[in-house]
Amino acid sequence: MCTYQTELLEVSGSGKGAGGWFPLERAMVYFDHPVHAAAEHSLNVDFLSPTRGPAARLAVELDPVAARELARTILAVLDRVEAPAGAGHAPVQ
């Protein structure tokens, strides 16, 4: 089931790739056929730093069950800690 539903959002963080650490500027989230994961479909998350070129990318492919569990776990951890003021990020327009 390819929905072509893609969400692109601005993020602030760091990622580590083959060339070392780089700043993350965007994340793209979509549900599609994976390139490498052993699943028919996967939730795919690409973390990007477009200003640093195509090599500044981290890609994650998760089966739907693992993606939901990761999302629940992230929210649970964030709910247990106090978020800094202004920590939210708006979607990219």
Secondary structure, 3 states (H helix, E strand, C coil): CCCCCEEEEEEEEEEEECCEEEEEEEEEEEEECCCCCCCCCEEEEEEECHHHCCCCEEEEEECHHHHHHHHHHHHHHHHHCCCCCCCCCCECC
